[in-house]
Amino acid sequence: MKNITVYCGSSTGILPEYTSQAKALAKEMVKRKLGLVYGAGNVGLMGVIADEMLASKSPVYGIIPQKLVDIEVAHQGCTDLIVVETMRDRKWLMAEKGDGFIAMPGGIGTLEELFEIMTLNQLMYIQKPLALYNVSGYYDKLLDFLTHVGDQGFLKPDQLSNLIVAADPVELLDKMEAYQPSGTPDWLQRKK
């Protein structure tokens, strides 16, 4: 892995751990000489992780639609600031540029990006590690729901087991580096 795409909130949330653990993740990425690909925001956890990476002179690739540049939320300190036309363009370019993906605590946009990467992996458009940075149990209820989805027959066990989950940045990145995709695309399983 060379570059990690990190999805995270445009706010810092209510717990101070969200900010401190964003910094801890950035420090571990710097230690491993990993670059950051992210949504180019200068606000919230997006700004926190970018600032931490940039302070260590690590590469930060920000991808942002022009509409968000116009309302002045683009991080002008990015190593490479890529301005695109639409959110769809942004998401696809972030998926292309990342060798792995981490969803930190975040809102609807972060969840949308998480599920899009899960889907791309499931359909084998890509086969890259996807991790939940489960700071302070942030994703516990989502994981419970995904287990329910599987129990109801809408999510194959390997789709859930391919999702990396950790609350510690060292463990998270270790698991991502060791990632080996498993499973068969859903449509091939149905043909049997």
N, C-alpha and C positions, 0 to 999 in steps of 0.2 A: 504494500500500500504506500502510495506517495501523497495523495490528497484525500482528506475526509470531508464529505459534505455533512454539515451540522445544521439541523433544523431546530429552531428554538424561538422562544417568545419575543415579541416586540415590547414586552414589559418585563419587569424583573420578578413579578409575583409577590406573594406576601411573606414568604420565608427567606431569611437571610442566607440560608443554605443554597438556595438556587443560584445566587450570585457567587458565593464562595466556591461552590462546586463547578460552576462554569469556568472560573479561574483555574481550578485544579485540573480540569480537563485540558484546558489550553496549555498549562505547564507540562502536562504529560505528553501532549502532542508535540510541543517544542522539543522536549527531551528525545523523542523518537524521530525528530526531523520530518514531521508531517506538516503539510500545508493545509490550510483551512479554505473550504469552499462554503459560502453561505449566502444568505439573501441580501447582503450589503447594507443592512440597516445600522444606524448609529445610535439606536435606542434599545432599551431593554437588555435581555440576555444576549441578543445579537451584538449589541455594542460592547458588552462586557467581554465576550470571548474574542471578538476582533481586536479590541484594545490590548488585551493580554498577549495575544499572538504577535501583534505589531510591535509591542514594547520589547519583545525578544527578537525582533528582526526576522520573524518567520513569514513565509508567503501567505497572503490572505487574498483570495479571489472572491470578490463580491459581484453578485449578479442581481440586477434590480431593474424593474420596468420604469420607463420614463415617467409615468404618472407619479411614482413614489419619489423620484428625483425632484420632480416639480414641487412637491410639498416638503422638500428639504430633509428627508430622512436618510439620504444616501451617505454612507461613511466615505468621506473624501480621502481618508488615509490608506485605503486599500492598496495593496501592491498592484492589483489590476482590478479596476472597476469596469464591469461590462454592463452597459445599458441596453436593454432589450425592449421590444414593443409591448409584450403582454405577459401576464402571469404564467400562461402556458409555456411561453418561450423560456421564461426564467426557470420553471421547474424542470423542463427537459434538459436545459444546459447544465443545471446543477446535478442532474442524474448522470449526464455524460461525463462531467469533469471529476466526479467523485469515484474513488476506488472502494469506498465503503461509506456507510451512512449512520449517523447518530441522531436520534430524536431526543433532545433535552426537554425539560418541562417547557410547555408552550400551549397555545390555544388552538383554535380551529384550523388555522393555516398549518401549524405543525402536525396536527393529526391528519389533515388531508395529505400532506407530503409523506408522512409515515405510511399511510395506506396505499398511496400510489406506488411507493417503492416495494411494499409487500406484494402488490399486484404484478408489478413488472418482474419481480423475482419468481412469483408463482407461475407466470406465463412464459418464463425463461427468455424475456427480452433482454434481461441482464441476469447475472448471477454474482451478486456482490453482497458482502455482509451488511446486515441491517441490525442496529442495536438501539435498545431503549436505555437511556441513562436515567435510571430509576432513583433519582435524588429524593430522599426522604419519603420513599414509597409512592412517589407521584403517579406512577403507572400501575399500581397494584389493582385498582378497580377495573382498568382497561384490560389487564391480563385476565382477571376473573371473567369479564365479559367475553373475551376471545375464547376462553375455555368453554363457556356456555355456547358460543357459536359452533365450536367443534362438536360439543355434545349433541347439538341439534342437527348435525350432519352437513353444516355449511362451511366447515374449515377442516382440511385434512390435518392429521397429527403432525406430519412433517412440515407443514406450512407454519405451524406454531413453534415447533422445535427449532426451526431455522432462525427464529427471532432471538437475538442475543439480548440478555437482560443482565444488568449489573448496576450497582450503586457506587462502585469504586472505579475511578478512571483507569487505573492500572489493569484491573481485572477486565474491564470493558474492552480496552484496546488489545489485551492479550487474547481474548476470545475472538475478536475480529481478525487478528492476524492468523489465528488457527482455523478460521472458518472453512468448512468444506460443505458446499450445498448438497442437500439430499432431497430425494423425492422425485415424483413423476408429475408432469403437468396434469392438472385436473381433467382436461378433456381426454387425455390418454387413459386415465383411470376409469372414466365413464364408459369407454369403448369395450372394456373387458367384460 
